Amino acid sequence: MTAIGLGIVGCGGIANVHADAAMRSGFQLVTCWDSQAERAHALASKHGAAASSSLESLLRHPRVDAVTVAVPTDAHAYCAEAVLASNRHLLLEKPMALTVAECDSICAAAGRSKGRLQMGLVCRSSPAAQHVMGLVRSGSVGPIDFIQARCTRRRGIPGLGGWFTTRSRSGGGCMIDVGVHLIDLALHLAGWPRVLRVSACTASRFGSPIEAYRSPEMWGGPPKVDGTFDVEDSAIALLRCDGGLSIEVDVAWAANIPSGAARDGLLLRGAKAGVHFEIFGAEVRTVADRDGELLDERSPVLLGQSMSGWDAAWDAQYRRFGDVVRGVSEPAATAADGLELQRIIAAIYESAALGRETEVR
Ligand SMILES: NC(=O)c1ccc[n+]([C@@H]2O[C@H](COP(=O)([O-])OP(=O)(O)OC[C@H]3O[C@@H](n4cnc5c(N)ncnc54)[C@H](O)[C@@H]3O)[C@@H](O)[C@H]2O)c1
């Protein structure tokens, strides 16, 4: 099969993960562009590609069939709309954009384009998530009453002082950055019931003053002490869905949690079975009532794979995107999904600001 020609826009931390996964999954990185030219040159030279000097020149490249957009969130709408206007297929990193209005505009551009848009919601593609989807579809979990979704880092504020922690560039903190993955996965597994109302609280405690923050784990580079931190570093939200499902989302970039006291992952409490899994983990745990006895089981999900759950998820995301480009599959996560997630997150921030439950509009 001929490799699909890929262009990457934004050559920072996650672009390197994209390029590696794409190259393992039927794509050839042809060219890439970053507003910092040295980053584009570094990524291009690693994969035998060419660095483009602008977004326009990347989109003029005749061998570019598809484009990944992995720039800061405030540049998503501009880059995504340019890619779609060029009729290229688009893999757009999460969150879709800064605001619901920008998402509407991207959806409209997708509607006019011959290119297809797949959202970069990679957690859906993890082996554990796909195993759980199989359990849900088989009916063995039964109707789900509650989903608890947690990702709490003890110290892991990304790029403190940079775009991640500047609301005007990121749209928010840990909820829009990490919570978007949790909400997406919970709704995906539950079959996308409509979220009617949300109640949320946020805290902003560890990122300021920036010079006081200490952490060995620093996605996005060391703290910029003269930068901005005006977003939340912890958030909890309760989502009430049509049909009765409730989803609790617990997310933190930084929090004082005793080691092991809060287990990351998703817990589905179904009428027939309960399921817990870490998103990129190697096993799925279930419990079911068998003739009055609670039977706990662990199912390995990485059997026969030499790669981690994280790498397997990224490769699966790109294999699916390849099928979308070839016209044999629908996007794993659609523009409509990206828009709906943005509406929910906007309602979460509104609820936290007002101190009461709000409607998702
Ligand atoms: N799916 C995931 O698990 C995951 C993980 C991390 C980041 N992300 C998403 O990926 C995107 C990028 O995140 P990152 O961690 O790679 O950030 P980053 O800061 O490491 O990289 C962003 C890159 O974009 C470049 N850039 C900034 N503005 C630009 C513009 N207007 N035009 C072109 N290039 C521009 C920067 O120079 C930088 O190299 C964000 O949307 C983020 O939410 C997703």
The ligand as a Tripos MOL2 file, in Angstrom:
@<TRIPOS>MOLECULE
LIG
   44    48     1     0     0
SMALL
NO_CHARGES

@<TRIPOS>ATOM
      1 N1         -3.4180   13.9560   22.6930 N.am      1 LIG1
      2 C1         -2.6190   14.1960   23.7000 C.2       1 LIG1
      3 O1         -2.4510   13.3520   24.5860 O.2       1 LIG1
      4 C2         -1.9070   15.5210   23.7710 C.ar      1 LIG1
      5 C3         -0.7930   15.6690   24.5860 C.ar      1 LIG1
      6 C4         -0.1470   16.9140   24.5900 C.ar      1 LIG1
      7 C5         -0.6260   17.9680   23.8380 C.ar      1 LIG1
      8 N2         -1.7450   17.7950   23.0820 N.ar      1 LIG1
      9 C6         -2.2780   18.8980   22.2560 C.3       1 LIG1
     10 O2         -1.3740   19.1480   21.1860 O.3       1 LIG1
     11 C7         -1.2860   20.5310   20.9140 C.3       1 LIG1
     12 C8          0.1610   20.9750   21.0530 C.3       1 LIG1
     13 O3          0.6280   20.6450   22.3640 O.3       1 LIG1
     14 P1          2.1930   20.4540   22.6680 P.3       1 LIG1
     15 O4          2.2640   19.8350   24.0170 O.co2     1 LIG1
     16 O5          2.8630   19.7870   21.5240 O.co2     1 LIG1
     17 O6          2.6340   21.9720   22.7700 O.3       1 LIG1
     18 P2          4.0920   22.5580   22.5250 P.3       1 LIG1
     19 O7          4.1120   23.8990   23.1240 O.co2     1 LIG1
     20 O8          5.1160   21.5640   22.9800 O.co2     1 LIG1
     21 O9          4.2020   22.6460   20.9350 O.3       1 LIG1
     22 C9          3.4460   23.5670   20.1860 C.3       1 LIG1
     23 C10         4.3000   23.9600   18.9690 C.3       1 LIG1
     24 O10         3.5270   24.8240   18.1560 O.3       1 LIG1
     25 C11         4.3470   25.9230   17.7430 C.3       1 LIG1
     26 N3          3.4610   27.0480   17.4830 N.ar      1 LIG1
     27 C12         2.9180   27.9150   18.3670 C.ar      1 LIG1
     28 N4          2.0650   28.7530   17.7440 N.ar      1 LIG1
     29 C13         2.0910   28.4100   16.4340 C.ar      1 LIG1
     30 C14         1.4270   28.9170   15.2920 C.ar      1 LIG1
     31 N5          0.5390   29.9160   15.3850 N.pl3     1 LIG1
     32 N6          1.7020   28.3490   14.1040 N.ar      1 LIG1
     33 C15         2.5940   27.3190   14.0090 C.ar      1 LIG1
     34 N7          3.2510   26.8120   15.0650 N.ar      1 LIG1
     35 C16         2.9830   27.3350   16.2660 C.ar      1 LIG1
     36 C17         5.3170   26.1600   18.8850 C.3       1 LIG1
     37 O11         6.4980   26.8040   18.4380 O.3       1 LIG1
     38 C18         5.5710   24.7360   19.3580 C.3       1 LIG1
     39 O12         6.6910   24.1410   18.7190 O.3       1 LIG1
     40 C19        -2.2730   21.1960   21.8720 C.3       1 LIG1
     41 O13        -3.5100   21.3270   21.2340 O.3       1 LIG1
     42 C20        -2.4050   20.2060   23.0130 C.3       1 LIG1
     43 O14        -3.6370   20.3040   23.6890 O.3       1 LIG1
     44 C21        -2.3700   16.5920   23.0110 C.ar      1 LIG1
@<TRIPOS>BOND
     1     1     2 1
     2     2     3 2
     3     2     4 1
     4     4     5 ar
     5     4    44 ar
     6     5     6 ar
     7     6     7 ar
     8     7     8 ar
     9     8     9 1
    10     8    44 ar
    11     9    10 1
    12     9    42 1
    13    10    11 1
    14    11    12 1
    15    11    40 1
    16    12    13 1
    17    13    14 1
    18    14    15 2
    19    14    16 1
    20    14    17 1
    21    17    18 1
    22    18    19 2
    23    18    20 1
    24    18    21 1
    25    21    22 1
    26    22    23 1
    27    23    24 1
    28    23    38 1
    29    24    25 1
    30    25    26 1
    31    25    36 1
    32    26    27 ar
    33    26    35 ar
    34    27    28 ar
    35    28    29 ar
    36    29    30 ar
    37    29    35 ar
    38    30    31 1
    39    30    32 ar
    40    32    33 ar
    41    33    34 ar
    42    34    35 ar
    43    36    37 1
    44    36    38 1
    45    38    39 1
    46    40    41 1
    47    40    42 1
    48    42    43 1
@<TRIPOS>SUBSTRUCTURE
     1 LIG1         1 GROUP 0 **** ****
